[in-house]
Amino acid sequence: VDENDPPFLIIHGEKDDLVSPRQSQLLSSWLTVKAVSNELIIVKDAPHFGPMFDVEEIRTKVMAFLQKSLD
């Protein structure tokens, strides 16, 4: 991670049993330390993948992040 990295949107399931959500929290923290724009969304009760990620609330956050990052 360094200051030349692009903005990151990290979306992770709270109950992911394949990759610990702590990994995404650590990545977000390091990005913040290096002043890289990032947003971490932890999806409540969600596993590694599935329909819990395909909801209006997350789609809205993704679109807002893209609009902000691509301006």
Residue pairs with C-beta under 8 A, 6 or more apart in sequence:
1 27
1 30
1 31
1 33
1 34
1 36
2 34
2 36
3 34
3 35
3 36
5 31
5 34
5 36
6 36
6 69
7 36
7 37
7 38
7 65
7 68
7 69
8 27
8 28
8 31
8 36
8 37
8 38
8 39
9 38
9 39
9 41
9 61
9 62
9 65
9 66
9 69
10 24
10 27
10 28
10 38
10 39
10 40
10 41
11 41
11 43
11 53
11 58
11 62
12 19
12 21
12 23
12 24
12 40
12 41
12 42
12 43
13 21
13 42
13 43
13 45
13 46
13 47
13 48
13 49
13 50
13 52
13 53
14 21
14 42
14 43
14 44
14 45
14 46
15 45
15 46
15 47
16 46
16 47
16 48
17 47
17 48
18 48
19 48
21 42
24 40
24 42
25 40
27 38
28 38
28 39
28 40
31 37
31 38
32 38
37 69
39 61
39 65
41 58
41 61
43 52
43 53
43 58
45 52
46 52
46 53
